[in-house]
Amino acid sequence: MAKSKKKETIFLVCEECGDYNYSLKRKSGGEKLRLKKYCPRLRKHTFHAEKKK
């Protein structure tokens, strides 16, 4: 049997201001996320990159 990958908590960090705005649980491995999400500090949509704490 193959071992299942364990889920880990990752954070999405705003690339413009550096705030930790979102947290997700996802399986380890794969490509890093880079999503366009809303940043409350800047009050606009910006790119957020995946970062582990």
N, CA and C atoms as a LAMMPS dump frame, in Angstrom:
ITEM: TIMESTEP
0
ITEM: NUMBER OF ATOMS
159
ITEM: BOX BOUNDS ff ff ff
-5.0000000000000000e+02 5.0000000000000000e+02
-5.0000000000000000e+02 5.0000000000000000e+02
-5.0000000000000000e+02 5.0000000000000000e+02
ITEM: ATOMS id mol type element x y z
1 1 1 N 0.822 -1.191 0
2 1 2 C 0 0 0
3 1 3 C 0.867 1.255 0
4 2 1 N 0.405 2.261 -0.71
5 2 2 C 1.126 3.53 -0.76
6 2 3 C 0.741 4.392 0.435
7 3 1 N 1.727 5.09 0.959
8 3 2 C 1.45 5.986 2.078
9 3 3 C 0.762 7.233 1.562
10 4 1 N -0.236 7.713 2.285
11 4 2 C -0.889 8.95 1.887
12 4 3 C -0.077 10.13 2.397
13 5 1 N -0.082 11.193 1.629
14 5 2 C 0.657 12.391 2.033
15 5 3 C -0.127 13.108 3.11
16 6 1 N 0.57 13.563 4.108
17 6 2 C -0.061 14.237 5.231
18 6 3 C -0.366 15.683 4.863
19 7 1 N -1.497 16.18 5.325
20 7 2 C -1.851 17.573 5.066
21 7 3 C -1.08 18.478 6.009
22 8 1 N -0.676 19.623 5.483
23 8 2 C 0.043 20.592 6.285
24 8 3 C -0.602 21.961 6.104
25 9 1 N -0.418 22.823 7.077
26 9 2 C -0.971 24.164 7.022
27 9 3 C 0.023 25.084 6.331
28 10 1 N -0.471 25.797 5.331
29 10 2 C 0.348 26.789 4.638
30 10 3 C -0.35 28.141 4.752
31 11 1 N 0.397 29.188 4.558
32 11 2 C -0.142 30.54 4.644
33 11 3 C 0.069 31.246 3.318
34 12 1 N -0.885 32.096 2.95
35 12 2 C -0.755 32.912 1.754
36 12 3 C -0.373 34.317 2.196
37 13 1 N 0.761 34.785 1.711
38 13 2 C 1.334 36.063 2.119
39 13 3 C 1.226 37.036 0.957
40 14 1 N 0.73 38.24 1.251
41 14 2 C 0.621 39.284 0.243
42 14 3 C 2.018 39.672 -0.235
43 15 1 N 2.206 39.725 -1.552
44 15 2 C 3.518 40.054 -2.103
45 15 3 C 3.835 41.542 -1.998
46 16 1 N 2.819 42.389 -1.844
47 16 2 C 3.069 43.835 -1.785
48 16 3 C 3.324 44.328 -0.361
49 17 1 N 2.498 43.887 0.608
50 17 2 C 2.666 44.408 1.97
51 17 3 C 3.263 43.38 2.939
52 18 1 N 3.257 42.09 2.595
53 18 2 C 3.877 41.07 3.436
54 18 3 C 2.988 40.52 4.541
55 19 1 N 1.699 40.861 4.545
56 19 2 C 0.781 40.351 5.569
57 19 3 C 0.393 38.899 5.305
58 20 1 N 0.21 38.132 6.391
59 20 2 C -0.316 36.777 6.322
60 20 3 C -1.834 36.892 6.36
61 21 1 N -2.505 36.765 5.209
62 21 2 C -3.942 36.997 5.137
63 21 3 C -4.78 35.727 5.121
64 22 1 N -4.265 34.631 4.592
65 22 2 C -5.054 33.415 4.429
66 22 3 C -4.239 32.207 4.879
67 23 1 N -4.932 31.177 5.373
68 23 2 C -4.28 29.908 5.701
69 23 3 C -5.08 28.785 5.058
70 24 1 N -4.372 27.76 4.611
71 24 2 C -4.986 26.624 3.934
72 24 3 C -4.367 25.337 4.448
73 25 1 N -5.106 24.25 4.35
74 25 2 C -4.55 22.928 4.601
75 25 3 C -4.5 22.215 3.262
76 26 1 N -3.311 21.759 2.885
77 26 2 C -3.173 21.035 1.629
78 26 3 C -2.093 19.98 1.753
79 27 1 N -2.12 19.031 0.835
80 27 2 C -1.13 17.961 0.844
81 27 3 C 0.23 18.528 0.5
82 28 1 N 1.261 17.975 1.124
83 28 2 C 2.614 18.454 0.875
84 28 3 C 3.064 18.038 -0.523
85 29 1 N 4.018 18.769 -1.05
86 29 2 C 4.524 18.489 -2.387
87 29 3 C 3.794 19.307 -3.427
88 30 1 N 4.23 19.199 -4.657
89 30 2 C 3.602 19.949 -5.73
90 30 3 C 4.171 21.351 -5.849
91 31 1 N 3.591 22.125 -6.749
92 31 2 C 4.074 23.479 -6.977
93 31 3 C 3.559 24.424 -5.902
94 32 1 N 4.295 25.514 -5.7
95 32 2 C 3.858 26.519 -4.736
96 32 3 C 2.704 27.311 -5.336
97 33 1 N 1.758 27.678 -4.476
98 33 2 C 0.612 28.451 -4.922
99 33 3 C 0.97 29.918 -5.085
100 34 1 N 0.366 30.551 -6.048
101 34 2 C 0.452 32.002 -6.244
102 34 3 C -0.9 32.424 -6.788
103 35 1 N -1.733 32.972 -5.918
104 35 2 C -3.106 33.296 -6.262
105 35 3 C -3.358 34.786 -6.115
106 36 1 N -4.322 35.28 -6.859
107 36 2 C -4.736 36.667 -6.718
108 36 3 C -5.889 36.695 -5.723
109 37 1 N -5.643 37.279 -4.544
110 37 2 C -6.628 37.325 -3.461
111 37 3 C -6.76 38.764 -2.965
112 38 1 N -7.788 38.996 -2.143
113 38 2 C -8.049 40.328 -1.601
114 38 3 C -7.153 40.59 -0.396
115 39 1 N -6.516 41.755 -0.369
116 39 2 C -5.694 42.175 0.757
117 39 3 C -6.441 43.271 1.509
118 40 1 N -6.86 43.016 2.755
119 40 2 C -7.624 44.016 3.505
120 40 3 C -6.83 45.283 3.83
121 41 1 N -5.526 45.176 4.014
122 41 2 C -4.722 46.364 4.34
123 41 3 C -4.682 47.337 3.154
124 42 1 N -4.469 46.794 1.947
125 42 2 C -4.386 47.642 0.761
126 42 3 C -5.753 47.897 0.127
127 43 1 N -6.737 47.12 0.521
128 43 2 C -8.111 47.188 0.024
129 43 3 C -8.182 47.026 -1.488
130 44 1 N -7.439 46.035 -1.987
131 44 2 C -7.489 45.681 -3.405
132 44 3 C -6.987 44.248 -3.575
133 45 1 N -7.18 43.682 -4.765
134 45 2 C -6.714 42.332 -5.052
135 45 3 C -5.24 42.381 -5.445
136 46 1 N -4.445 41.536 -4.795
137 46 2 C -3.011 41.439 -5.077
138 46 3 C -2.632 39.97 -5.149
139 47 1 N -1.429 39.695 -5.623
140 47 2 C -0.951 38.321 -5.657
141 47 3 C -0.486 37.901 -4.264
142 48 1 N -0.84 36.679 -3.888
143 48 2 C -0.43 36.091 -2.625
144 48 3 C 0.356 34.827 -2.93
145 49 1 N 1.477 34.643 -2.26
146 49 2 C 2.344 33.488 -2.472
147 49 3 C 2.292 32.578 -1.249
148 50 1 N 2.523 31.308 -1.481
149 50 2 C 2.528 30.308 -0.424
150 50 3 C 3.79 30.424 0.416
151 51 1 N 3.618 30.313 1.737
152 51 2 C 4.761 30.324 2.643
153 51 3 C 4.438 29.456 3.84
154 52 1 N 5.408 28.673 4.279
155 52 2 C 5.246 27.888 5.501
156 52 3 C 5.76 28.708 6.663
157 53 1 N 5.133 28.601 7.804
158 53 2 C 5.551 29.385 8.959
159 53 3 C 6.63 28.7 9.729
